[in-house]
Amino acid sequence: MLSRNHDQIIQEGLAFIDEEFEEGVSQALASLTEMGKGYLSERKELEAEQTITSIKEIGKAAALQRMENAAVNAIRSLDKILECSMKQNMENTTVKVLLSFGTIGKTAAEQQLETVARLAASMLGKSGNTAALMNREKETIAVTIGLGEIGKAAARTRFPDVSENAAICVSCLGDTGKLAAQKTLEEAAIGAEIMLEEMAAAAMEENLQSATGSIAASIEEIGKSAEEEEMENAVFQAASALQTIMSSAGNRYLNDASIAAKIALETFNELDLINNEESIKKIEEIREMMRSLWVDSK
């Protein structure tokens, strides 16, 4: 059970945000961080996860209030808890932290808080590489979800000074997805491809040709790595995503993006993209699992 002290701290932290009292928010976050680390050391996973939720809510509220320093501090607090949960090998808690990075980063991108969104994406990128190298597939999938959500929000802002965050998310998703494929974490590789495809859709809505072309290149790289490891479903998803991007970009007269996707697609031109029902079913299962994880984390 959480203490009354915890409830009081979260209430005070949110009140300090309403008052725009940075020091008070920082003190609340510091207290919650120590509390969360204590729960993790005692392996009290439920209490630790509730503390993570509280830190996430403060970070999200801070981003909505455009309190950049408070939002950054929330991400830093979550990073300290992440370090503990990974050491304790507490998968569910780690996943919750990673998705919380995504929530704060997405909100920050929507509020055009470039520094906050970039920090969240960078934390996720670093964590994705670590998780993939350690063969922690669920954690790697959580990273791809968070990066994708931040990236989609950044692509939709239409502000040039924020669009760099979309590029960071594309790069991190590409790196994580490729490493996941190399480590034969097929579901994680597919997860990265799915989020890149969704980012491409958001980018095309805003007529971002260069970003769409970069996404196509990242999907191709993941697909090629998956092909080397004979992961049919991940290769199928890469080719299918590229075909969708090529068609959608062409329909929007985004010719450079369409050509980039077409060139990337030629890597996989021998695949049957129509009748592979088994791969389609598997990919939809992964897509639904990712959607559920994200909804549950809000």
FENVEN-V982195 format. One record per pair of residues at least 24 apart in sequence whose ideal C-beta (glycine too) atoms are under 10 Angstrom apart, sorted by the first residue. I is the first residue (numbers start at 1). J is the second residue. Records with the same first field share a line. If there is no record, write none. Layout:
I=J  J
This chain:
1=44  46  47  50
2=35  39  44  46  47  50  51  54
3=35  47
5=31  35
6=31  32  35  36  39  47  50  51  54
7=50  54
9=35  51  54  58
10=50  51  53  54  55  57  58
11=54
12=58
13=54  55  57  58  59  61  62  70  74
14=54  57  58  61  62
16=58  61  62  67  70
17=57  58  59  60  61  62  63  64  65  67  70  71
18=61  65
19=65
20=62  65  66  67  70
21=67  70
22=62  67  68  69  70  73
23=69  70
24=70
25=58  59  61  62  65  67  69  70  71  73  74
26=69  70  73  74  76  77
28=54  55  58  70  73  74  77
29=54  55  58  59  62  70  73  74  75  76  77  78  80
30=73  76  77  80
31=77
32=58  74  77  78  81
33=73  74  76  77  78  79  80  81  84
34=77  80  81
35=81
36=77  78  80  81  84  85  93  97
37=77  80  81  83  84  85
38=84
39=81  84  93
40=81  83  84  85  87  88  90  93
41=84  87  88
43=88  90  93
45=85  88  90  91  92  93  96
46=92  93
48=81  84  85  88  90  92  93  96  97
49=81  85  90  92  93  95  96  97  100
50=96
51=77  81  93
52=77  78  81  82  85  93  94  96  97  99  100  297
53=96  100  103  297
55=80  81  97  100  104
56=96  97  99  100  101  102  103  104  107  297  298
57=100  103  104
58=104
59=100  101  103  104  105  107  108  116  120
60=100  103  104  105  106  107  108  298
61=104  107
62=104  107  108  111  113  116
63=103  104  105  106  107  108  109  110  111  113  116  117  120
64=107  108  110  111  113
65=111
66=108  111  112  113  116
67=113  116
68=108  111  113  114  115  116  119
69=115  116
70=116
71=104  105  107  108  111  113  115  116  117  119  120
72=104  108  113  115  116  119  120
74=100  101  104  116  120
75=100  101  104  105  108  116  119  120  122  123
76=119  123
78=104  120  123
79=119  120  123  126  127
82=123  126  127  130  139
85=139
86=127  130  131  134  136  139
89=134  136
91=131  136  137  138  139  142
92=138  139
94=127  131  136  138  139  142
95=131  136  138  139  140  141  142  143  145  293  296  297
96=142  293  296  297
97=123  127  139  142  146
98=123  124  127  128  131  138  139  140  141  142  143  144  145  146  147  293  297
99=124  142  143  145  146  149  293  294  296  297  298
100=142  146  297
101=127  142  143  146  147  149  150
102=142  143  144  145  146  147  148  149  150  151  153  294  297  298
103=146  149  150  294  297  298
104=146  150
105=146  147  149  150  151  153  154  165  169
106=146  148  149  150  151  152  153  154  294  298
107=149  150  153
108=150  153  154  162  165
109=149  150  151  152  153  154  155  156  157  159  162  165  166  169
110=150  153  154  156  157  162
111=153  157  162
112=154  157  158  159  161  162  165
113=162  165
114=154  157  159  161  162  163  164  165
115=165
116=150  165
117=150  151  153  154  157  162  164  165  166  168  169
118=150  154  162  164  165  168  169
119=165
120=146  147  149  150  165  169
121=146  147  150  151  154  165  166  167  168  169  170  171  172  173
122=165  168  169  172
123=172
124=148  149  150  168  169  172  173  176
125=168  169  171  172  173  174  175  176
126=172  176
127=172  176
128=172  173  175  176  177  179  180  188  192
129=172  175  176  179  180
130=176  179
131=176  179  180  183  185  188
132=175  176  177  178  179  180  181  182  183  185  188  189  192
133=179  180  182  183
134=183
135=180  183  184  185  188
136=183  185  188
137=180  183  184  185  186  187  188  189  191
138=185  187  188  289  293
139=188
140=176  177  179  180  183  185  187  188  189  191  192
141=176  180  185  187  188  189  190  191  192  194  195  286  289  290  293
142=188  191  290  293  294  297
143=172  173  176  177  180  188  191  192  195
144=172  173  176  177  180  187  188  189  190  191  192  193  194  195  196  290
145=191  192  194  195  289  290  291  293  294  297
146=172  173  195  294  297
147=171  172  173  174  175  176  177  191  192  195  196  199
148=173  191  192  194  195  196  197  198  199  202  290  294
149=195  198  199  294  297
150=195  199
151=195  196  198  199  200  202  203  211  215
152=195  198  199  200  201  202  203  205
153=199  202
154=199  202  203  211
155=198  199  200  201  202  203  204  205  206  208  211  212  215
156=202  203  205  206  208
157=206
158=205  206  207  208
163=203  206  208  210  211
166=199  202  203  206  208  211  214  215
167=208  210  211  214  215
169=195  196  199  211  215
170=195  196  199  200  203  211  212  214  215  216  217  218  219
171=214  218
172=218
173=199  215  218  219  222
174=214  215  217  218  219  220  221  222
175=218  221  222
176=222
177=218  219  221  222  223  225  226  234  238
178=218  221  222  223  224  225  226
179=222  225
180=222  225  226  231  234
181=221  222  223  224  225  226  227  228  229  231  234  235  238
182=222  225  226  228  229
183=225  229
184=225  226  229  230  231  234
185=229  231  234
186=226  229  231  232  233  234  235  237  282  286
187=231  233  234  282  283  285  286  289  290
188=234  286
189=222  223  225  226  229  231  233  234  235  237  238  286
190=222  226  231  233  234  235  236  237  238  241  279  282  283  285  286  287  290
191=234  237  283  286  287  289  290  293
192=218  219  222  234  237  238
193=218  219  222  223  226  233  234  235  236  237  238  239  240  241  242  283  286
194=219  237  241  283  284  286  287  290  291
195=287  290
196=222  237  238  241  242  245
197=237  238  240  241  242  244  245  248  287
198=241  287  290
200=241  242  244  245  248  249  257  261
201=241  244  245  248
203=245  249  254  257
204=245  248  249  251  252  254  257  258
205=248  252
207=249  252  253  254  257
208=254  257
209=249  252  253  254  255  256  257  258  259  260
210=256  257  260
211=257
212=245  248  249  252  254  256  257  258  260  261
213=245  249  254  256  257  258  259  260  261  263  264
214=257  260
215=241  242  245  257  260  261  264
216=241  242  245  246  249  257  258  259  260  261  262  263  264  265
217=242  260  261  263  264
218=264
219=245  261  264  265
220=260  261  263  264  265  266  267  268
221=264  267
223=264  265  267  268  271
224=264  267  268
226=268
227=267  268  271
232=271  276  278  279  282
233=276  278  279  280  281  282  283  286
234=279  282  283  286
235=267  268  271  279
236=268  271  272  273  276  278  279  280  282  283
237=279  280  282  283  286  287
238=264  265  267  268  271
239=264  265  266  267  268  269  270  271  272  273  276  279
240=265  268  271  273  274  276  279  280  283
241=265  283
242=266  267  268  273
243=268  271  273
244=273
